[in-house]
Amino acid sequence: MAEPAEKLPTTVDEFLRWVQGREGRYELYDGHVVAMTPQRARHADTKGRVYRSLCEAVEAKALPCEVYPDGMTVRIDPSTAFEPDALLRCGEPLDPDAITVEDPLLVVEVVSPLSEGSDTGHKLAGYFRVPSIRHYLIVDPLGRLVIHHQRTEGEEIRTRILTAGTLRLDPPGIEVEIEGFFPKQRREG
């Protein structure tokens, strides 16, 4: 007799219990578990550089903020939770056992060929449903560019595309160099 199929979670609370101790990485979108694909070296390198750049910027200003690499979950609504490639939050430190961040200020997704549609579509719309999120960065390692979506005080979402220079993120009042997100380009010849 065949084993009954495992009942997959449909709510974020069920998902957070289900995902504990599992191998691989997952997100929950509209009540459906989505397995995240393995990363290429370029993607992992870019994520690490973004994380390091954000940490250095927060430390330079001595802000009461924390930067997290991937692994922390952001609850979008009762049936959707994403795991950004990096995030920043300010305020009192999180409980060391927390697995969710309820009040991120900034979220970052590094696009890959398979994630570009979701990063620029339903994740863009979803992240800005979280009231605390003021900045969403979509980092494209192949194009060596950053798409900066920013929620203004008037709740308007403004978008800029940057390929070089300084990106000011206010709040919390930090600056990062776009070039720091990407490895130095190799010279041909």
N, C-alpha and C positions, 0 to 999 in steps of 0.2 A: 504494500500500500504506500502510495506517495505521501511524503510529508506535506502538510498544508503550507501554502505560501505564507511567508512572513507578512504580517500586516504592517504596512509602512505608515509613518506618521503623517497627519494632515494639518496639524497645528504646530506652532512654534514650540509650545510647551512640550508636546509629545516628541517633536524633533530633537529638542535639546536633551531629553532623556535617552532617546534612541541612538543618537550619534556618539554618546560617551563610550569610549573604549573601542570604537570601530576603526578599522584601518581605512585609509583614504580620506578624502575631504569631500564634504557635501554641503549643499545649500538647500533651502526649501523655498520654492516659488509657487505661489498660489495653491498651496496644499500638496505639491508634488516634490518628492525628493529628487534632487539633481546631483549626480556625481560629477565632481570636478576632474578634468583630465590632467594627466601628468604634465609637468612644466618642462619647457625647454630651458637650456642654460641661459639664453638671452633674457627670458622672462624672469627667472630667479635672480639673475644679476641686477636687472633693473629694479626689481622689488627691493633688494638689499640696498641699492644706492639711494632710492627714494626714502626708505626708512632712515638710513644714516643721515641724509641731508636734513630731514625733518627733525631728528633728534638733535643734531648740531645747532639748528636754528633755535629750537626751544631752549637749549642749554645756554646759547649765547645771550639770550634775553632773560635768563633765569626765571622763566615763567612757571607757574604752578600747573603744568600740563604734562601729559603722558603721551608717548607715541608707541603704538603697538604694530608689530608686523602681522602678517596674516595669521589666522587662528582664532581671532576674537569674532563673535557673532553680533551683527546689528539686526535687531528686530524691526521690521518694516511695518507689519500689521500682524494680526493673529495667525495668518497662514503663510507669511513670507519672512524669511530671514536670510541675509547675505553675509558672506565672509569676505570683506574687502582685503586687498593686498597690503594695505597699511591704513591706519587711522590715527587721529589725534583727538584728544579730549582734554578739557581743562577743569580744574576744580579739585575737590578732595580726591585723594588716591582711591582707586577701586579696591574692593576686597581682593586679597591675593587669590582667592578661589573663584572669582567671577569668570564666567565664560561668555557673558554678553556685555556689550557696552550700550547702555540705554541713551547716552547723551553725547555722541561724537560731534565734534565741531567740523572735522574734515575727514573725508573718506577718499581713498585712492584705489583705482583699478588700473592694472597694467594690462593692456590689451594683447591678445594673441589671436592668431587666425581663427580659432574656434570661439573665442569669447567676445569678439568685437561687436557682434549684433546685440548680445544681451547687455554689454557694458554701456553701449550708446543708446539703448532702447529702454527696456523695462527696468534696468538698474538705475538709469538716470531719473526716470519718473519715480521709482520707488524710494531712492535715497532722499529725495526732496520732500517726501511725505513725513520724514522724521523731522520734527520741529527744530531740533538743535543743530542740524547740519546746515552749515553756511557755505561750505566749499566741497565740490566734487571734482577731483582731478582724474582725467583719463590720460594715461601715459602710454604713448605709442613708441616702443623701442625701435621698430623698423623705420618709421618716419622721423624718429628723433624729435618728437613734438609732444606738447602737453596741451590738452583742451581743458581749460579752467572754467567750470560752471560755478557761479557765485550767486547766492541768495542775498538780495539787498534788504535794507531795513523795510522797504515797501513791499517785500515778498516777491519782487520781480527776480527772475533768473537771468543773469547776464553771462554771456559766453565769450571767451577770448581764446585764441589759438596762439601758442608761443613756441618758438623754435630756439630761442636764445634769450639771454638777459636774466634779469631778476624778476621773480614772481613774488609779489607782496601779498600775504594772506592776513587780512585784518577783518575781524578778529582772527587770531589772538594777537597779531602784531609781529609776525615773523617774516623774514625774507629768505628765499632759497634761490640758488642759481640753477636755471634749467639745465645747463651743461653738466651739473653734478649728478643728474639722474641717469646719465648715459656714459658708457666707457669712452675713452678717447678713441677717435677714429684712427685706424691704422693707415699708414701711407702705403700706397701701391708702388711697386717698383723695385 
